[in-house]
Amino acid sequence: MADETPKPSELLSKIDYHTPSTHWMDVPVNIRKGMYCYASNPKSVEYLGLPNARAWNPIEEDWKLPENWQQILHEGFKERLEKFRSIKVFMDICVRCGACADKCHFFIGTGDPKNMPVLRAELLRSVYRNDFTLMGKLLGRFAGARPMSLAVLKEWWYYLFQCTECRRCSLYCPYGIDTAEITMFGRELLNLLGLNIDWIATPVANCYRTGNHLGIQPHAFKDMLEFFVDDIEEITGVRVEPNFNKKGADILFITPSGDVFADPGTYTCMGYLMLFHFLKEKYGLDVTWSTYASEGGNFGSFTSHETMKRLNAKMYLEAKRLGVKWILGGECGHMWLVINQYMDTMNGPADFLEVPVNPITGTRFDNAASTKMVHLSEFTADLIKHGKLDLKPERNDNKILTFHDSCNPSRGMGMFDEPRYVIKNVANHFYDMPANTIREHTFCCGSGSGLNAGENMEERMAGGLPRANAVKYVHEKYGVNMLACVCAIDRAALPASMAYWVPGMQVTGVTELVANALVLPGEQERTTDLRGEPLPGMEEADE
Amino acid sequence: MSVMAQLVSRKEAIAGKWLARVIDTYPPETARFLRGQQDPFANPVGQATRHSLNTLVDMLLAELDEAAARTALDPVIRVRAIQAFTPAQAVGFVFDLKPILRESLGPAAQNSEESALLEDRIDRLALIAFDVYMQCREKIYELKANEMKNTTYKAFARAGLIKDPDQGAGQ
């Protein structure tokens, strides 16, 4: 008998360590804590007049869907296929070559195959084939088709909110399929059933009501900027005087409200104020802020194209009301996707504005001839190129910098060199990250497209891993201690990512660096940077 | 040839087998990618895992320095702590090394003193892995708590409810 008892080694050798190979359609969705954001607050959904507002919980079995939810989705799908030729093409054209599969930061970070962009899109395409193609109707699963079910709907919701619409995958697609638009489309369908997340729905409602995501009312917005004015005076001895809602100003400036309220974006915001003060004193340039168009970001674009349009409209409306010549945009990410890709046809043409010309240098921004909106880094780079700023880059000598290309300004508008040019002129120590992680190949911060909440920290850390991995490399190799970027979500999200993956790395906006180096007319000798940290060589003076 | 010398001569094969098992804790489509892509920036998880395991095998066959083991384990545990693994799955790969070593030694050497020493080192490594895992999870909870705290604080500040101590109560 004893001889029949298997030996431990025999038992161990029989263990199969391979994960069972199961077809993706048969792998059930597991909505994991930390990987999703809380459901939208029904009050916010209602405020926007969006359908099916109700309280629901993603991890509960019953999502309290309207009875005819499948019909709503089918009709929503059909309507958009007819309306948007691009969506129809994206549904049909993919040959599943896999070029995109391993390019997504969420796939790389989570290791979940359903985060391969091709498979994430396939979640929608399978239903498209079932409902709208002859082959799908005839051959069913054999043709990659499957009917819509509650399990499929939950899978859509879970994975469409594990995409930051960064478009890195699209860069490698031989057909140029814009996966960001597929996600936008998918989320729009989910919104028909009231299935959004609160980190998006409430900012959108706030923006619709008070003009910005945080729901800051005009007087509070002005108060916040006044606080910065006090801080700037303390550091530089110069009292800057921002214009608010000034009719007849040369330029309207619009930036994400995150810069006004969230550290370290607030230092970038102080930078804007100082730069505009300098240009006013030296060259008489009149820039105005608006307490109405007080948000550059557009979380509406993560909701539906109609909501995106409604929130975006205020930019041109305010420019028209104030009678400015053109619009200058601050350091934001998806704001530039909306501006460059959709604003002109959505709310334009802005033929009441002029083709932007920098009145100080005479440079005409032909790239913005249609939108009439120039990025602050383009504007600053132009000023520096013409020697119009008085700079002391040595004030940033204790900062060893690298630059994170934000997804939208890089892939959405092709802006690669201007921010680098600015940084290299206002600081002396700059090292780029490896080539396949920057410029058009840049990795997302992992928290874009409305995913920078607190409850989904595991999701954010997983999505942020590839970016952080490249930062860690320059941190270890060159001693880089400061990560510069031109996006408010980056500034809000990257500090947490760095705290987990690359402790000791700080995050800054580019204009904060500019303002540190900028010599304001009549300023006192500065001993600290905008954060109150001693300037290089001023450590003792600060004590 | 001593047990340790035998293992040292086969350490690359041992590390390779260990890596294969760790990579097979992922779905097959992902495992293919983790195994195949050699660029450390395109495949940070695969390359960090490979690097960590190679270092740990070297360390186990020489001397187990706890601080160095912690440093070597950190990158791979830090990744697994946020992925869809249970705590046991996240750190359990350390124990996978035991059957690999047994297999590599053959029956005769399995009861040797050195073999017992190695198994003891692996147990210690597993405990260090558990410590690192908990530190990572605690960091995640700290980050979550801070995000929530900041949101609440800012909401109060916007409502004018935050006063500096030197402003006095009545202001």
Interface residues (C-beta under 8 A of the other chain):
Chain A: S9 L12 S13 Y17 H18 T19 S21 V27 N30 R32 G34 M35 A101 D102 F107 I108 G109 T110 G111 D112 P113 M116 L214 I216 A220 F261 A262 P434 N436 T437 A453 G454 E455 M457 E458 M461 A462 L465 P466 N469 A470 Y473 A496 A499 Y500 W501
Chain B: R21 D24 T25 Y26 P27 P28 E29 T30 A31 F33 L34 Q37 D39 P40 F41 A42 N43 P44 V45 A48 R78 V79 I82 Q83 A84 D96 P99 R102 E103 P107 C136 K139 I140 L143 K144 N146 E147 M148 T151 K154 R158
